[in-house]
Amino acid sequence: MIPKIHSKSLVSDINSIATSIVNDFDKRSFADDAFMTLQIDKLKDYTAQMVAALNEREAESILAPLDKKRDELLRVIFREVKAKSIWPDEAISSAAAIVAAELDKYDSDIIVMPYGMESANINAMLQDFKKAEVVAAMKTLSGLSELVVQLDAAQRTFEAAYLQFIDQRIESKKYLSATVLGRLLTRQINNEIALYLNAMSKARPDTFAACAEVVKMIIENSNAKVKNRNKKPDEEQSDI
């Protein structure tokens, strides 16, 4: 008997179950079974949408550490220039004043701005740092030019990832959310595919018994992982 998908399953768990079932179904022929053909097409459609939705989540999660990197560099640059502006050596303090004049166009709160706005400000700042007098001043300030180079690299890396995130977000807008898709997949597998395979594995074992056994193992393995993760072995299973 095929069990139902555990009620505590995450969308990633459900996606893994659905993908594994699709992969198994692809190895078999159900051409003479209209119900199974319909279920397979439906399952593949939901799974494809789920992958797109999860890819957007993954892309967004990648942005946070990349944004943190450029934020850290911005903090150091602001601190370094501020410290050098009150340096006792006039050559250093004068050079710092030139750089500070450019930094004064930007608030240090730039690091808490939305991603797009922060990027626009950083790009403008990097352009200001290319001015001849600023480049010359930075040569007097030990380590500052290197920090700017690192900021430029961090900004390029972030923007590449951000563009990828935007592309995936546009693509995912065509589909339902991962949470909704998780519910739909769970209902389909629990209430349609599992019930049908449980019945047909007895009525036509030569065609359905092996397939039903594979689906049973896929769901049981996933449920075991979910139970272990939640440390609640007797948790009620999903019937949505």
C-alpha positions in Angstrom: 0.0 0.0 0.0 1.4 3.4 -1.1 1.5 5.8 1.9 0.5 9.4 1.8 3.1 12.1 1.6 4.0 13.3 5.2 2.2 16.5 6.2 5.5 18.1 7.3 7.1 17.6 3.9 8.8 20.8 2.6 8.3 21.9 -1.0 11.8 20.6 -1.7 10.8 17.1 -0.4 7.6 17.1 -2.5 9.6 18.2 -5.6 12.1 15.4 -5.0 9.2 12.9 -4.7 7.5 14.1 -7.8 10.7 14.2 -9.9 11.6 10.6 -8.8 8.1 9.4 -9.7 8.2 11.1 -13.1 11.6 9.5 -13.8 10.2 6.1 -13.0 7.0 6.6 -15.1 9.2 7.6 -18.1 10.7 4.2 -18.0 7.3 2.5 -18.4 4.6 2.5 -21.0 1.1 3.5 -20.1 0.0 4.4 -23.6 -3.1 2.2 -23.3 -4.2 3.8 -20.0 -5.9 7.2 -20.5 -6.0 7.9 -16.8 -2.3 7.3 -16.2 -1.4 9.3 -19.4 -3.3 12.3 -18.1 -1.8 12.0 -14.6 1.8 11.8 -16.0 1.3 14.9 -18.2 -0.2 16.7 -15.2 2.6 15.6 -12.9 5.3 16.7 -15.4 3.7 20.1 -15.8 3.5 20.7 -12.1 7.1 19.4 -11.6 8.4 21.7 -14.3 6.7 24.7 -12.7 8.0 23.7 -9.3 11.6 23.6 -10.6 11.2 27.1 -12.0 9.8 28.4 -8.6 12.6 26.7 -6.6 15.2 28.1 -8.9 14.0 31.6 -8.2 14.3 30.9 -4.4 17.8 29.6 -4.9 18.9 32.6 -7.0 17.6 35.0 -4.3 19.4 33.1 -1.5 22.6 33.5 -3.5 22.3 37.3 -3.5 22.5 37.8 0.3 26.1 36.8 0.8 27.2 38.7 -2.4 25.4 41.8 -1.1 27.1 41.3 2.3 30.5 41.3 0.6 30.0 44.6 -1.1 28.5 46.1 2.1 31.6 45.1 4.1 33.8 46.8 1.5 31.7 49.9 1.5 32.0 50.2 5.3 35.7 49.8 5.2 36.1 52.4 2.5 34.0 54.9 4.4 35.9 54.3 7.6 39.3 54.4 6.0 38.6 57.8 4.3 37.2 59.2 7.5 40.2 58.2 9.5 42.7 59.5 6.9 40.8 62.8 6.7 42.0 63.6 10.3 45.5 62.1 9.8 48.3 64.3 11.2 50.3 64.0 7.9 48.9 66.9 5.8 49.7 65.0 2.5 47.5 62.1 3.6 44.7 64.2 5.1 44.6 66.4 2.0 44.4 63.4 -0.3 41.6 61.9 1.9 39.7 65.2 1.7 39.6 64.8 -2.1 38.2 61.3 -1.9 35.8 62.3 0.9 34.4 65.0 -1.3 33.2 62.3 -3.7 32.0 60.0 -0.9 30.0 62.8 0.6 27.7 62.5 -2.4 26.6 59.1 -1.0 25.2 58.3 2.5 26.7 55.4 4.4 23.1 54.1 4.6 23.6 53.0 1.0 24.2 49.5 2.4 20.6 49.2 3.6 19.1 50.4 0.3 17.1 48.0 -1.9 19.4 45.9 -4.1 18.8 47.9 -7.3 19.2 51.3 -5.7 22.3 50.3 -3.9 23.8 49.0 -7.2 23.0 52.3 -8.9 24.8 54.2 -6.1 27.8 51.9 -6.1 28.2 52.2 -9.9 28.0 56.0 -9.7 30.6 56.0 -6.9 32.9 53.8 -8.8 32.7 56.2 -11.7 33.5 59.1 -9.4 36.6 57.1 -8.2 37.9 57.1 -11.8 38.3 60.9 -11.9 42.0 61.8 -12.4 42.3 63.8 -9.2 40.7 61.0 -7.2 42.9 58.3 -8.7 46.0 60.5 -7.8 44.7 61.1 -4.3 44.1 57.4 -3.7 47.8 56.6 -4.5 48.7 58.5 -1.4 46.2 56.6 0.7 47.7 53.1 1.4 45.4 50.3 0.5 42.4 52.4 -0.6 42.9 51.7 -4.3 42.9 48.0 -3.6 39.7 48.3 -1.7 38.1 50.1 -4.6 39.2 47.3 -6.9 37.7 44.7 -4.6 34.5 46.7 -4.4 34.3 46.9 -8.2 34.8 43.1 -8.5 32.2 42.5 -5.8 29.7 44.7 -7.5 30.2 43.0 -10.9 29.7 39.6 -9.2 26.5 40.8 -7.5 25.1 42.4 -10.6 25.7 39.2 -12.6 23.8 37.2 -10.0 21.1 39.8 -9.7 20.4 39.8 -13.4 20.1 36.0 -13.2 17.7 36.4 -10.4 15.6 38.8 -12.3 15.5 36.5 -15.4 14.4 33.6 -13.2 11.8 35.8 -11.4 10.3 36.8 -14.8 10.2 33.2 -15.8 8.6 32.0 -12.6 5.9 34.7 -12.8 4.4 32.5 -15.5 3.8 29.8 -12.9 2.2 29.3 -9.5 4.2 29.7 -6.3 6.3 26.8 -5.0 4.0 26.5 -2.0 0.8 26.2 -4.1 2.5 23.8 -6.4 3.6 21.7 -3.4 -0.1 21.4 -2.3 -1.2 20.5 -5.8 1.5 17.9 -6.2 0.7 16.4 -2.8 -3.0 16.2 -3.6 -2.4 14.6 -7.0 0.1 12.0 -5.7 -1.9 11.2 -2.6 -5.5 11.3 -3.9 -5.1 10.3 -7.6 -1.9 8.5 -8.4 -1.4 6.5 -5.2 -5.1 5.5 -5.0 -5.1 4.4 -8.6 -1.8 2.4 -8.4 -3.0 0.8 -5.1 -6.1 -0.5 -6.9 -4.5 -1.4 -10.2 -1.5 -3.2 -8.7 -4.1 -5.8 -7.6 -6.3 -5.7 -10.7 -3.4 -5.7 -13.2 -0.3 -6.7 -11.3 1.8 -7.4 -14.4 1.5 -3.8 -15.5 1.2 -1.9 -12.2 2.7 -3.9 -9.3 6.3 -2.9 -9.9 5.5 0.7 -10.5 3.4 0.9 -7.4 6.2 -0.6 -5.4 8.7 2.0 -6.6 6.3 4.9 -5.8 5.8 3.3 -2.4 9.5 3.2 -1.7 10.0 6.8 -3.0 7.4 8.2 -0.6 8.4 6.0 2.3 12.0 7.1 2.0 11.0 10.7 1.9 8.6 10.4 4.8 11.4 8.7 6.9 13.7 11.7 6.2 10.9 14.1 7.2 10.2 12.3 10.4 13.8 12.2 11.3 14.2 15.9 10.6 11.2 16.8 12.8 11.9 14.1 15.4 8.3 13.3 15.6 7.9 9.7 14.4 4.1 9.6 15.0 3.3 12.8 13.1 0.1 12.6 11.2 0.4 12.2 7.4 -1.0 14.6 4.8 -4.4 14.0 3.2 -4.6 17.4 1.4 
